[in-house]
Amino acid sequence: MTTIAIIGGTGFSGGNIAREALSRGWAVRSLSRNAPKQPIDGVDYLTGSYTDAADLARLVDGADALVLAVHATDADGNDVLTTALPAIADAAAAAGARLGVVGGAGSSLVAEGGPRLVDTPEFHDEWKPEALTHAGVLEWLRAQYPAGSDGLRWFYVSPAALYGAFAPGETTGGYRTDGDLLVSKDGGSSEISGTDFALAFVDELATPAHENRRFTVGH
């Protein structure tokens, strides 16, 4: 049986990924600071911190994949993820688990050659700390473990521009992907529901197609 471990399995992305994985008969383990208020039946919930080596080792033990589905900054915009990345990558590599990262849309390109979504005039300033920090996560992975390298298998998924608990969207059972380009419709809108994002994410776990690469997803 496939086993996935999720850092942040009580959140919007992590919860949807957990449900999709469970629907395929997979085992799901989650690590979060607090127990969920509405637990998903079938998920093995652990409480602790991904910055604690023992908690991280307990989470990833025996897992086929480690999913990172957390914010990169705190409520004040301070980076809370970058310093933990090496330990998370090392834990996944040591366990032989593939690392899958729920990324942000800000680092996606709006046209071939750029700019990034975060660099466009329409991107709100209050969103930039999270977007830029998560863009740094992608840059770190690319620099430390480029495509074709040994040591860690990873992938990073950037959703469409409209994505999150504030806009859960409708389940369509389908999605479109690209490499670094933001996935948009002909009219310019860019969106993906939480459930369809999870479908794309778990499909990648089931059938790897983007080894040590980012891909984007949208309706």
C-alpha positions in Angstrom: 0.0 0.0 0.0 1.2 3.5 -0.8 1.8 5.6 2.2 2.0 9.4 2.1 3.0 11.7 5.0 1.8 15.3 5.0 3.2 18.3 6.8 0.1 20.4 7.2 -2.6 17.8 6.6 -5.1 19.8 8.6 -5.0 22.7 6.1 -6.9 23.4 2.9 -4.4 21.9 0.5 -3.2 19.1 2.8 -6.7 18.1 3.7 -7.8 17.9 0.1 -4.7 15.9 -0.8 -5.4 13.5 2.1 -9.0 12.9 1.0 -7.9 12.2 -2.6 -5.2 9.8 -1.4 -7.6 8.0 0.9 -10.0 7.6 -2.0 -7.3 5.6 -3.8 -6.9 3.3 -0.9 -3.6 4.8 0.3 -2.5 5.2 3.9 -2.2 8.9 5.0 -0.3 10.3 8.0 -0.4 14.0 8.9 1.8 16.2 11.1 0.5 19.5 12.4 0.9 21.7 15.5 -2.6 21.0 16.7 -5.1 18.2 16.4 -7.7 18.9 13.7 -11.1 20.2 14.8 -12.7 18.1 12.1 -10.5 15.1 11.5 -10.8 13.1 8.3 -11.7 9.5 8.9 -8.8 7.3 8.0 -6.0 9.8 8.5 -3.3 9.1 11.2 -2.9 12.4 12.9 0.4 13.3 14.7 0.9 16.5 16.6 4.3 18.2 16.6 6.5 20.5 14.6 8.3 19.9 11.3 11.2 21.8 12.9 11.7 19.0 15.4 13.9 16.2 14.0 12.2 13.5 16.0 8.7 14.6 14.9 9.8 14.7 11.3 11.4 11.3 11.5 8.3 9.8 13.0 6.1 11.3 10.3 8.2 10.2 7.3 9.1 6.7 8.6 8.0 4.1 6.1 6.4 6.7 3.8 6.6 6.6 0.0 6.1 10.4 -0.3 6.4 13.4 2.0 4.0 16.3 1.1 4.8 19.8 2.3 1.6 21.8 2.4 2.3 24.8 4.7 2.5 28.5 4.5 6.0 29.9 4.0 5.5 32.9 6.2 3.7 33.7 9.4 0.8 36.2 9.9 3.4 39.1 10.0 5.0 38.0 6.8 8.1 36.5 8.4 9.8 33.6 6.7 9.2 30.4 8.8 10.0 27.7 6.2 13.3 28.4 4.5 15.5 27.5 7.4 13.7 24.2 7.8 14.0 23.1 4.2 17.4 21.3 4.4 16.2 19.2 7.3 12.9 18.4 5.5 14.7 17.4 2.3 17.2 15.3 4.3 14.4 13.5 6.1 12.7 12.7 2.9 15.9 11.5 1.2 16.9 9.4 4.2 13.5 7.7 4.2 13.6 7.2 0.4 10.4 9.3 0.2 9.7 11.6 -2.8 9.1 15.2 -1.7 6.0 16.9 -3.1 5.6 20.7 -2.4 2.4 22.6 -2.6 3.7 25.9 -3.9 2.3 29.3 -4.7 1.1 30.9 -7.9 3.3 33.9 -7.5 6.4 32.3 -9.0 4.5 31.2 -12.2 5.3 33.1 -15.4 2.4 35.0 -17.0 4.1 34.8 -20.4 7.1 32.9 -21.9 10.2 34.5 -20.5 8.3 36.3 -17.7 7.4 38.2 -15.8 6.4 36.2 -12.8 2.9 36.7 -11.5 4.3 38.2 -8.3 6.2 40.9 -10.4 3.1 42.2 -12.2 1.4 45.5 -11.2 -1.8 43.7 -10.3 -0.2 41.5 -7.6 -1.1 42.9 -4.2 1.7 44.0 -1.9 0.3 42.1 1.1 0.6 38.9 -0.8 4.2 39.4 -1.7 6.0 38.1 1.4 4.4 34.7 1.1 4.7 34.5 -2.7 8.4 35.6 -2.7 9.3 33.2 0.1 7.7 30.3 -1.6 9.4 31.3 -4.8 12.6 31.0 -2.8 11.6 27.4 -1.9 11.4 26.5 -5.5 14.7 28.2 -6.3 16.4 26.3 -3.4 15.1 23.0 -4.6 16.3 23.7 -8.2 19.7 24.7 -7.0 20.3 21.9 -4.5 18.7 19.1 -6.4 18.5 19.9 -10.2 16.8 17.6 -12.6 18.9 14.5 -13.1 20.7 14.8 -9.8 20.9 12.2 -7.1 19.9 12.6 -3.4 16.3 13.7 -3.5 13.3 13.2 -5.7 11.0 16.2 -5.6 8.3 18.1 -7.4 6.7 21.4 -6.8 3.1 22.3 -7.9 1.9 25.9 -8.4 -1.8 26.4 -8.5 -3.7 28.8 -10.7 -4.0 32.5 -9.5 -7.4 32.0 -7.8 -6.9 29.2 -5.3 -7.4 28.7 -1.6 -9.9 28.2 1.2 -11.4 31.6 0.4 -12.3 30.2 -3.1 -12.7 26.4 -2.8 -14.2 26.2 -6.3 -16.1 23.4 -7.9 -15.0 19.9 -8.5 -14.8 19.2 -12.2 -12.7 16.0 -12.2 -10.2 17.6 -14.6 -7.3 20.0 -14.8 -4.7 21.3 -17.2 -1.0 21.6 -16.6 2.0 23.5 -17.8 5.7 23.8 -16.9 6.4 27.3 -15.6 3.5 29.2 -17.2 0.4 30.1 -15.1 -2.5 28.0 -16.4 -5.2 30.4 -17.6 -8.4 30.2 -19.7 -8.8 32.0 -23.0 -10.6 34.9 -21.3 -7.6 35.4 -19.0 -9.1 34.0 -15.8 -6.9 31.6 -13.8 -8.5 29.3 -11.2 -8.4 25.8 -9.8 -10.6 24.2 -7.1 -9.0 22.6 -4.0 -10.3 19.2 -5.0 -9.0 19.3 -8.6 -5.7 20.7 -7.4 -5.5 17.6 -5.1 -6.4 15.4 -8.0 -3.5 16.7 -10.0 -1.1 16.5 -7.1 -2.0 12.9 -6.2 -1.9 11.9 -9.9 1.7 13.1 -9.9 2.4 11.0 -6.8 0.8 8.0 -8.5 2.5 8.4 -11.9 5.6 10.6 -11.7 5.9 12.9 -14.7 7.8 15.9 -13.3 11.0 14.6 -11.6 12.8 17.4 -9.8 10.7 20.0 -11.6 7.9 22.4 -11.0 4.6 22.2 -12.9 1.5 24.5 -12.8 -2.1 23.4 -12.7 -5.4 25.1 -13.4 -8.8 24.5 -15.0 
